[in-house]
Amino acid sequence: MEFKIPTMSCGHCVGAVTKAVKAVDPKAEVTVDLVTKQVTVQTSGERQAVAASLAEAGYPVQ
């Protein structure tokens, strides 16, 4: 699944986004591209749960 997160801007953001995804699924694979502000997640978790966790961490998705 892919998410666009326009508020990401630095390495701290990458860590926070990764932590938020792994709170839903600790085995998830997270790839973050700061240039395009795109996050790719490979997980068995539900998209809605991942999006909610990201929003709760301060990174609402588009």
C-alpha positions in Angstrom: 0.0 0.0 0.0 1.1 3.5 -0.7 0.5 6.8 1.2 1.3 10.4 0.3 2.3 12.3 3.5 3.0 16.0 2.6 4.1 16.9 6.1 7.2 14.7 6.0 10.4 16.8 5.8 13.3 15.2 7.6 14.9 12.1 9.0 12.9 12.4 12.3 9.7 12.2 10.2 11.0 9.0 8.6 11.5 7.5 12.0 8.2 8.6 13.3 6.3 7.3 10.3 8.1 4.0 10.4 7.4 3.6 14.1 3.7 4.4 13.5 3.4 1.7 10.9 5.2 -0.8 13.0 2.8 -0.1 15.9 0.1 -1.7 13.6 2.4 -4.5 12.3 5.8 -5.0 13.8 6.9 -7.1 10.8 5.8 -4.4 8.2 8.3 -3.3 5.6 8.4 0.5 5.3 10.0 2.5 2.5 10.0 6.3 2.7 10.9 8.7 -0.1 11.2 12.2 1.4 11.6 13.8 -2.0 8.2 12.6 -3.3 6.8 12.4 0.3 5.7 8.9 -0.5 5.5 5.9 1.9 5.3 2.4 0.7 4.2 -0.3 3.2 4.2 -4.0 2.9 2.0 -5.4 5.7 -0.7 -7.8 6.5 -2.4 -5.0 8.5 -5.4 -3.1 7.2 -4.9 0.1 5.2 -7.3 2.0 7.5 -5.5 0.9 10.6 -2.1 2.0 9.2 -3.6 5.4 8.0 -5.1 5.9 11.5 -1.8 5.2 13.2 0.0 7.6 10.9 -2.5 10.3 11.6 -2.3 9.8 15.3 1.5 10.2 15.1 0.9 13.6 13.4 1.3 12.5 9.8 -2.1 12.5 8.1 -2.2 10.8 4.7 -3.7 12.0 1.5 
